[in-house]
Amino acid sequence: MNLPSASTSACVEPMKRKKKPACDACKARRVLCHRQPEGIPCPRCAEKGILCKTTTVQRGRPRRVDEVALVPISEPSSPSPGCGNPPISVRACVELSSTPDLSPELVKHLFDCLQHFPESQNMFFRSDALRTALHSASYQLSLLPPQPHVLAACICALSASISFHPSIIGPSTIASFTDPATFFAGADLREYGVRRAPMYRALYERAFALACEARIHVDVSEDNAASCFLLDLLERLNAAPSRPWVASFVSHARILGGKGNPRRRPGEWNHFNSVMFAEALAAMARRTPVLFTYNDQLLLSGSEPPALEQLLQSLQAMSQASKKVAHLAFFAVWPCMFHVTRLARDLHDKISGDYARRHPLAEGAVIHFLSSLSILQSILSLVLMHPDLSSANGDTPVLRGPGEECPISPPGG
């Protein structure tokens, strides 16, 4: 009988420590990852300035997806008049898991869809910086820092409302937004809206959860302000009168504007005015207060423009001086946005708001409001009926911001 010798039993080598798995960024690039102790990023992630994170991969058979959304597309009662499309008789079944998988290719597609939204011009949204961060992370959202991660998730949710990607609407032959076989006058596109609804809702829920986890409503930054703005846009379809995200957005904008951040670029005053203008219109549509105050307008838009009466007189003088005045409309845009925002706030505070309706009607406020609307109508008619809104010399139109007076004489006169 062979017994193990004492020397053999005494020289048992200790078990080698198992090598830590590679981080997600190194795994995506298929390079060697030099893992560091907990809390310290690997050298490659530290060099590129991205989040060093390792996602645990579950081994074995994948878990069965229990939640499958079968979205039947009902047949409309009658076809649309003037439309050559036959009634929809297709039943589209879109499989949707509770945690939708966003591939890099899908993320890139959704980010490209953002340019079709006017909200992409928000002054806090830095598309170039976010695109660079996404490119560095190989368009994997999990590799982004928390705040850009939330912003990218909000963009994906918003873009999913118009996306034609197969991962969003299921199998389709749509090639682009200019596909003449799908997008033409009178086309019935309701089918695609129904098919994308489950994925859109799932992406919205994910963005909402990430935003709450990252506390974007508390931490002030440009990315968080843009995320709050997009989340409010996503929630406008809800019937709830509360708008918590727009309240956080206004708070962030007020603090960033008071600090002189973001930096004012050419035309950025007008971006601030356009955002406040859009918020005022949204508040009027929902009969809620305009959260931007008069002081916020002065802080974020530079200075108070001329009164509506003075603006109308200036535009009339420009129009009478020459029948070919260039850029007439562009002198009126910024002052009109400022005054419409102010009028929307006065409408709720003095006429239609909860407090105002519990007291006798303020006739003076109503008369002043109707008079201002009449002047705005006169300005609009003057601008739209002007014989030449384009530049006679081929110059690029420039929006007039604060501190830029409307000239009485035409340019070059």
C-alpha positions as semicolon CSV with decimal commas, in nm:
position;residue;x (nm);y (nm);z (nm)
1;M;0,000;0,000;0,000
2;N;0,148;0,331;-0,108
3;L;0,113;0,603;0,151
4;P;0,181;0,968;0,072
5;S;0,514;1,075;0,202
6;A;0,546;1,344;0,463
7;S;0,735;1,567;0,223
8;T;0,448;1,550;-0,027
9;S;0,180;1,642;0,226
10;A;0,389;1,921;0,371
11;C;0,452;2,085;0,037
12;V;0,090;2,136;-0,066
13;E;0,083;2,464;-0,258
14;P;-0,175;2,718;-0,146
15;M;-0,461;2,783;-0,389
16;K;-0,395;3,067;-0,629
17;R;-0,621;3,369;-0,594
18;K;-0,873;3,388;-0,875
19;K;-0,809;3,670;-1,122
20;K;-1,064;3,948;-1,114
21;P;-1,280;3,981;-1,425
22;A;-1,210;4,257;-1,674
23;C;-1,407;4,580;-1,655
24;D;-1,680;4,650;-1,909
25;A;-1,474;4,903;-2,106
26;C;-1,173;4,673;-2,149
27;K;-1,401;4,379;-2,223
28;A;-1,574;4,577;-2,498
29;R;-1,239;4,669;-2,655
30;R;-1,102;4,316;-2,608
31;V;-0,786;4,437;-2,433
32;L;-0,606;4,323;-2,120
33;C;-0,750;4,479;-1,805
34;H;-0,516;4,550;-1,513
35;R;-0,764;4,546;-1,228
36;Q;-0,689;4,756;-0,923
37;P;-0,813;4,732;-0,563
38;E;-1,175;4,818;-0,495
39;G;-1,260;5,180;-0,566
40;I;-0,962;5,245;-0,795
41;P;-1,022;5,244;-1,174
42;C;-0,799;5,044;-1,403
43;P;-0,523;5,238;-1,587
44;R;-0,710;5,240;-1,920
45;C;-1,032;5,380;-1,770
46;A;-0,836;5,632;-1,564
47;E;-0,654;5,750;-1,877
48;K;-0,977;5,794;-2,076
49;G;-1,168;5,943;-1,782
50;I;-1,461;5,699;-1,797
51;L;-1,636;5,500;-1,528
52;C;-1,458;5,172;-1,448
53;K;-1,738;4,926;-1,386
54;T;-1,769;4,549;-1,401
55;T;-2,105;4,394;-1,481
56;T;-2,152;4,048;-1,336
57;V;-2,248;3,796;-1,603
58;Q;-2,483;3,524;-1,485
59;R;-2,375;3,180;-1,595
60;G;-2,599;2,893;-1,686
61;R;-2,927;2,894;-1,871
62;P;-3,087;3,240;-1,899
63;R;-3,398;3,306;-1,702
64;R;-3,722;3,286;-1,892
65;V;-3,884;3,618;-1,968
66;D;-4,228;3,607;-1,814
67;E;-4,347;3,950;-1,919
68;V;-4,429;3,952;-2,288
69;A;-4,638;4,237;-2,419
70;L;-4,862;4,130;-2,705
71;V;-4,986;4,448;-2,863
72;P;-5,282;4,385;-3,095
73;I;-5,346;4,656;-3,345
74;S;-5,719;4,691;-3,379
75;E;-5,879;4,761;-3,710
76;P;-6,016;5,115;-3,737
77;S;-6,387;5,157;-3,789
78;S;-6,344;5,343;-4,114
79;P;-6,048;5,451;-4,326
80;S;-5,933;5,809;-4,312
81;P;-6,098;6,026;-4,575
82;G;-5,872;6,119;-4,860
83;C;-5,621;5,851;-4,769
84;G;-5,545;5,571;-5,009
85;N;-5,425;5,332;-4,739
86;P;-5,640;5,025;-4,670
87;P;-5,760;4,966;-4,313
88;I;-5,494;4,824;-4,083
89;S;-5,556;4,453;-4,039
90;V;-5,213;4,355;-3,910
91;R;-5,152;4,214;-3,563
92;A;-4,808;4,318;-3,442
93;C;-4,664;4,130;-3,147
94;V;-4,380;4,315;-2,980
95;E;-4,182;4,119;-2,724
96;L;-4,063;4,343;-2,444
97;S;-3,872;4,240;-2,135
98;S;-3,899;4,432;-1,812
99;T;-3,543;4,559;-1,859
100;P;-3,496;4,640;-2,230
101;D;-3,147;4,583;-2,364
102;L;-2,995;4,888;-2,533
103;S;-2,729;4,777;-2,777
104;P;-2,462;5,029;-2,883
105;E;-2,612;5,038;-3,232
106;L;-2,958;5,119;-3,091
107;V;-2,818;5,389;-2,860
108;K;-2,644;5,556;-3,154
109;H;-2,965;5,546;-3,358
110;L;-3,170;5,697;-3,074
111;F;-2,913;5,970;-3,018
112;D;-2,927;6,058;-3,389
113;C;-3,307;6,082;-3,368
114;L;-3,278;6,365;-3,115
115;Q;-3,200;6,620;-3,386
116;H;-3,562;6,595;-3,504
117;F;-3,683;6,747;-3,174
118;P;-3,668;7,126;-3,126
119;E;-3,596;7,055;-2,757
120;S;-3,246;6,948;-2,862
121;Q;-3,162;7,320;-2,883
122;N;-3,194;7,361;-2,507
123;M;-2,906;7,576;-2,385
124;F;-2,806;7,323;-2,118
125;F;-2,782;7,035;-2,363
126;R;-2,425;6,997;-2,492
127;S;-2,466;6,743;-2,769
128;D;-2,100;6,746;-2,873
129;A;-1,975;6,669;-2,521
130;L;-2,229;6,392;-2,470
131;R;-2,157;6,240;-2,809
132;T;-1,785;6,237;-2,725
133;A;-1,856;6,066;-2,393
134;L;-2,077;5,807;-2,564
135;H;-1,813;5,743;-2,828
136;S;-1,547;5,693;-2,558
137;A;-1,778;5,444;-2,386
138;S;-1,851;5,262;-2,715
139;Y;-2,215;5,374;-2,682
140;Q;-2,265;5,159;-2,371
141;L;-2,471;5,362;-2,126
142;S;-2,354;5,163;-1,826
143;L;-1,999;5,295;-1,875
144;L;-2,099;5,660;-1,847
145;P;-2,075;5,859;-1,522
146;P;-2,406;5,887;-1,335
147;Q;-2,523;6,229;-1,458
148;P;-2,444;6,177;-1,831
149;H;-2,593;5,829;-1,793
150;V;-2,926;5,976;-1,681
151;L;-2,921;6,234;-1,961
152;A;-2,849;5,968;-2,223
153;A;-3,130;5,751;-2,084
154;C;-3,373;6,044;-2,110
155;I;-3,265;6,103;-2,470
156;C;-3,321;5,737;-2,555
157;A;-3,670;5,747;-2,403
158;L;-3,765;6,064;-2,590
159;S;-3,623;5,941;-2,921
160;A;-3,810;5,612;-2,884
161;S;-4,134;5,805;-2,939
162;I;-4,039;5,860;-3,306
163;S;-3,788;5,580;-3,369
164;F;-3,839;5,328;-3,648
165;H;-3,566;5,090;-3,527
166;P;-3,668;4,721;-3,525
167;S;-3,581;4,701;-3,155
168;I;-3,846;4,968;-3,088
169;I;-4,131;4,889;-3,329
170;G;-4,048;4,532;-3,428
171;P;-3,987;4,412;-3,785
172;S;-4,020;4,691;-4,042
173;T;-3,884;4,801;-4,377
174;I;-3,842;5,170;-4,289
175;A;-3,498;5,289;-4,395
176;S;-3,501;5,654;-4,281
177;F;-3,725;5,943;-4,187
178;T;-3,734;6,039;-4,555
179;D;-3,849;5,699;-4,676
180;P;-4,115;5,785;-4,939
181;A;-4,274;5,442;-4,911
182;T;-4,375;5,510;-4,549
183;F;-4,378;5,884;-4,490
184;F;-4,602;6,060;-4,740
185;A;-4,903;6,287;-4,732
186;G;-5,202;6,106;-4,587
187;A;-5,007;5,806;-4,458
188;D;-5,169;5,624;-4,166
189;L;-4,888;5,580;-3,913
190;R;-5,099;5,482;-3,612
191;E;-4,973;5,126;-3,635
192;Y;-4,618;5,232;-3,555
193;G;-4,728;5,443;-3,260
194;V;-4,906;5,146;-3,104
195;R;-4,613;4,914;-3,168
196;R;-4,354;5,143;-3,012
197;A;-4,563;5,226;-2,703
198;P;-4,442;4,936;-2,479
199;M;-4,074;5,001;-2,547
200;Y;-4,120;5,375;-2,507
201;R;-4,286;5,323;-2,170
202;A;-4,012;5,085;-2,055
203;L;-3,738;5,331;-2,152
204;Y;-3,920;5,611;-1,973
205;E;-3,948;5,403;-1,656
206;R;-3,576;5,327;-1,675
207;A;-3,487;5,696;-1,718
208;F;-3,716;5,789;-1,429
209;A;-3,558;5,529;-1,199
210;L;-3,204;5,636;-1,291
211;A;-3,292;6,002;-1,233
212;C;-3,428;5,931;-0,885
213;E;-3,127;5,716;-0,801
214;A;-2,881;5,984;-0,916
215;R;-3,078;6,259;-0,734
216;I;-3,065;6,491;-1,034
217;H;-3,334;6,711;-0,880
218;V;-3,096;6,795;-0,594
219;D;-2,750;6,820;-0,753
220;V;-2,721;7,130;-0,972
221;S;-2,542;7,085;-1,304
222;E;-2,602;7,146;-1,673
223;D;-2,655;6,774;-1,741
224;N;-2,908;6,747;-1,458
225;A;-3,092;7,058;-1,578
226;A;-3,121;6,909;-1,927
227;S;-3,238;6,576;-1,782
228;C;-3,509;6,747;-1,574
229;F;-3,622;6,935;-1,885
230;L;-3,651;6,613;-2,088
231;L;-3,827;6,425;-1,806
232;D;-4,089;6,698;-1,784
233;L;-4,135;6,671;-2,159
234;L;-4,184;6,295;-2,126
235;E;-4,444;6,342;-1,851
236;R;-4,657;6,599;-2,034
237;L;-4,878;6,322;-2,167
238;N;-4,984;6,240;-1,811
239;A;-5,297;6,401;-1,674
240;A;-5,143;6,479;-1,333
241;P;-5,131;6,855;-1,268
242;S;-4,806;6,826;-1,075
243;R;-4,486;6,895;-1,268
244;P;-4,199;6,818;-1,030
245;W;-3,931;6,793;-1,298
246;V;-3,996;7,136;-1,444
247;A;-3,976;7,281;-1,093
248;S;-3,631;7,125;-1,057
249;F;-3,533;7,250;-1,403
250;V;-3,631;7,607;-1,318
251;S;-3,439;7,584;-0,991
252;H;-3,128;7,457;-1,169
253;A;-3,156;7,722;-1,442
254;R;-3,194;7,996;-1,183
255;I;-2,883;7,886;-0,993
256;L;-2,672;7,829;-1,305
257;G;-2,781;8,162;-1,451
258;G;-2,696;8,342;-1,128
259;K;-2,347;8,194;-1,132
260;G;-2,290;8,306;-1,489
261;N;-2,292;7,944;-1,602
262;P;-2,341;7,831;-1,874
263;R;-2,122;8,077;-2,063
264;R;-2,310;8,310;-2,292
265;R;-2,244;8,232;-2,654
266;P;-2,371;8,426;-2,958
267;G;-2,747;8,384;-2,971
268;E;-2,766;8,207;-2,634
269;W;-2,981;8,482;-2,485
270;N;-3,245;8,380;-2,738
271;H;-3,218;8,016;-2,630
272;F;-3,302;8,119;-2,274
273;N;-3,597;8,320;-2,400
274;S;-3,723;8,036;-2,617
275;V;-3,713;7,793;-2,322
276;M;-3,905;8,033;-2,097
277;F;-4,147;8,103;-2,382
278;A;-4,214;7,731;-2,435
279;E;-4,258;7,676;-2,061
280;A;-4,508;7,962;-2,044
281;L;-4,715;7,812;-2,326
282;A;-4,707;7,468;-2,162
283;A;-4,818;7,621;-1,830
284;M;-5,110;7,801;-1,996
285;A;-5,220;7,481;-2,170
286;R;-5,234;7,301;-1,833
287;R;-5,366;7,601;-1,637
288;T;-5,068;7,594;-1,402
289;P;-4,849;7,883;-1,281
290;V;-4,555;8,001;-1,490
291;L;-4,261;7,910;-1,269
292;F;-4,017;8,157;-1,425
293;T;-4,051;8,490;-1,243
294;Y;-3,998;8,835;-1,390
295;N;-3,658;8,854;-1,220
296;D;-3,567;8,519;-1,378
297;Q;-3,646;8,666;-1,718
298;L;-3,416;8,961;-1,654
299;L;-3,144;8,734;-1,516
300;L;-3,153;8,475;-1,792
301;S;-3,238;8,693;-2,092
302;G;-3,017;8,994;-2,022
303;S;-3,242;9,299;-2,004
304;E;-3,599;9,410;-2,058
305;P;-3,691;9,469;-2,424
306;P;-3,889;9,770;-2,547
307;A;-4,258;9,781;-2,463
308;L;-4,498;9,633;-2,715
309;E;-4,622;9,978;-2,823
310;Q;-4,266;10,098;-2,885
311;L;-4,179;9,778;-3,070
312;L;-4,481;9,815;-3,300
313;Q;-4,391;10,178;-3,377
314;S;-4,031;10,081;-3,459
315;L;-4,138;9,801;-3,691
316;Q;-4,392;10,027;-3,864
317;A;-4,122;10,288;-3,922
318;M;-3,889;10,024;-4,066
319;S;-4,163;9,895;-4,294
320;Q;-4,258;10,242;-4,420
321;A;-3,898;10,350;-4,475
322;S;-3,842;10,074;-4,730
323;K;-4,053;9,801;-4,883
324;K;-3,753;9,569;-4,889
325;V;-3,637;9,581;-4,530
326;A;-3,429;9,273;-4,454
327;H;-3,472;9,072;-4,135
328;L;-3,780;9,259;-4,016
329;A;-3,916;8,952;-3,840
330;F;-3,591;8,881;-3,661
331;F;-3,602;9,210;-3,474
332;A;-3,940;9,118;-3,327
333;V;-3,878;8,758;-3,215
334;W;-3,689;8,818;-2,891
335;P;-3,911;9,101;-2,756
336;C;-4,228;8,907;-2,843
337;M;-4,109;8,593;-2,662
338;F;-4,025;8,802;-2,355
339;H;-4,366;8,974;-2,349
340;V;-4,564;8,655;-2,418
341;T;-4,395;8,493;-2,118
342;R;-4,484;8,794;-1,905
343;L;-4,845;8,795;-2,028
344;A;-4,883;8,423;-1,957
345;R;-4,771;8,483;-1,600
346;D;-5,008;8,780;-1,560
347;L;-5,296;8,576;-1,704
348;H;-5,264;8,312;-1,432
349;D;-5,178;8,546;-1,146
350;K;-5,442;8,814;-1,212
351;I;-5,721;8,656;-1,420
352;S;-5,745;8,277;-1,450
353;G;-5,546;8,143;-1,154
354;D;-5,697;7,981;-0,846
355;Y;-5,644;8,290;-0,630
356;A;-5,773;8,533;-0,893
357;R;-6,093;8,334;-0,953
358;R;-6,181;8,350;-0,582
359;H;-6,193;8,729;-0,595
360;P;-6,383;8,983;-0,805
361;L;-6,260;9,010;-1,160
362;A;-5,985;9,270;-1,202
363;E;-6,120;9,466;-1,498
364;G;-5,801;9,667;-1,533
365;A;-5,593;9,352;-1,570
366;V;-5,833;9,214;-1,831
367;I;-5,828;9,537;-2,033
368;H;-5,448;9,553;-2,022
369;F;-5,422;9,187;-2,124
370;L;-5,659;9,227;-2,420
371;S;-5,480;9,543;-2,529
372;S;-5,146;9,361;-2,526
373;L;-5,294;9,077;-2,731
374;S;-5,422;9,330;-2,984
375;I;-5,075;9,484;-3,019
376;L;-4,919;9,139;-3,058
377;Q;-5,171;9,065;-3,334
378;S;-5,074;9,389;-3,509
379;I;-4,705;9,299;-3,487
380;L;-4,773;8,953;-3,624
381;S;-4,977;9,090;-3,914
382;L;-4,710;9,347;-3,996
383;V;-4,434;9,086;-3,999
384;L;-4,624;8,823;-4,197
385;M;-4,752;9,071;-4,455
386;H;-4,413;9,228;-4,514
387;P;-4,318;9,193;-4,882
388;D;-3,964;9,068;-4,822
389;L;-3,869;8,872;-4,510
390;S;-3,548;8,740;-4,663
391;S;-3,225;8,933;-4,688
392;A;-3,198;9,139;-5,003
393;N;-2,818;9,109;-4,995
394;G;-2,809;8,739;-4,906
395;D;-2,695;8,806;-4,549
396;T;-2,754;8,548;-4,279
397;P;-3,051;8,646;-4,058
398;V;-2,954;8,728;-3,701
399;L;-3,190;8,730;-3,406
400;R;-3,166;9,051;-3,207
401;G;-3,090;8,994;-2,842
402;P;-3,085;9,221;-2,537
403;G;-2,908;9,549;-2,586
404;E;-2,955;9,544;-2,964
405;E;-3,196;9,818;-3,061
406;C;-3,428;9,793;-3,359
407;P;-3,301;10,045;-3,612
408;I;-3,554;10,292;-3,748
409;S;-3,384;10,304;-4,085
410;P;-3,338;9,989;-4,290
411;P;-2,997;9,817;-4,293
412;G;-2,765;9,994;-4,529
413;G;-2,993;10,296;-4,537
